[in-house]
Amino acid sequence: MGIIKVKNIRVFAYHGCLKEEKKIGSDYRVDLEVKADLQRSSQTDKLSDTVDYVLLNKIVKEEMAQSSHLLETVAKRILNRIFKEEVLAKKATVWVSKLNPPIGGDVQKVTIKMTQKNKK
């Protein structure tokens, strides 16, 4: 078993419960950790035998582009897509951070973390 991490994916998106958040948007950072069997790819040197981190980045960007009220909803969509499109993934964790959230204080970021196992 091995782990592939994609860290600090930078995205500008329109998530939140406030009308202003939907209009002006915010900066977000997304981190992924995907567990998979990397033994075969380490021997074959073939992209088809591993988890494609280019695909992971694409999934994050596409799911972040769909506006949602909650970061939890976005994180769940990202996890569902990973397991739908990346069959070698056994388990995945996603961290979604909203930078400078409008919560009435000087807060650098708010982060949610969700983990899911592949049911297949």
Secondary structure, 3 states (H helix, E strand, C coil): CEEEEEEEEEEEECCCCCHHHHHHCEEEEEEEEEEECCHHHHHHCCHHHCCCHHHHHHHHHHHHCCCCCCHHHHHHHHHHHHHHHCCCEEEEEEEEEEECCCCCCCCCEEEEEEEEECCC
